Amino acid sequence: MLTSCATDSCGPTKERFLEKYARFVDKVDSKNLPLDEETWKKMDQKFDKYISDCYTEFEDDLTHSEQVDFAANTVRYYYSKYGQGFAEQFGLDPNAFAHMVSENVEQFLHGHEDEIEALIEEFAHNIDRKELERLIEKGTEFIQSLTEDVEQ
């Protein structure tokens, strides 16, 4: 019974779990909630469920690209919650935090260059030019705002 409940809230498949998690993060992001403990309590409980129960349930079945998507959505959740001052909320020096993130991204990507290149090529073939330009613009804006937050 308990496994059934956990599966129902996570989704019956890894694809459904990843869809639900992405929608949850989109919803959190769109709310633009103030950073106070009470406001985030319910969101953090759902987030913890996704991280502790759901991810653990499907972790062994996720492809590398699905793991990357999950990680990206997790970063988006934290960015939605902490926004500016992301590093300071964890008591980290912004420069040290930026260096740590850079090292972790490099370690994560190391050894997966061929797979990443294949994903990029597949993505490029499956998207139209205007949509690609829009995504590049949004990605650039996100990276700039994240860089500005880390530098502050």
PEGITA-V361184 format. One line per field, one symbol per residue. psi: psi as a letter, one per 20 degrees, with the letter a starting at -180 (. if undefined). burial: 1 if it has 24 or more other ideal C-beta (glycine too) atoms within 12 Angstrom, else 0. A space follows every 10 residues. Layout:
psi=???
burial=???
//
This chain:
psi=gghggggghh qirhggghgg gghggggggh hlqqnqgggi ggghggghgg ggggghhigh iprghhhggg gghgghghhh ghcqjgghhj kqpgghgggg ggghgggghp ijggggghgg ggghhjqrgg gggghggggg gggghggggh h.
burial=0000000001 1001001101 1101100100 0000000000 0011011011 1011101100 0000011011 1011111111 1110011000 0001001000 1000000000 0000000000 0000000000 0000000000 0000010011 00
//
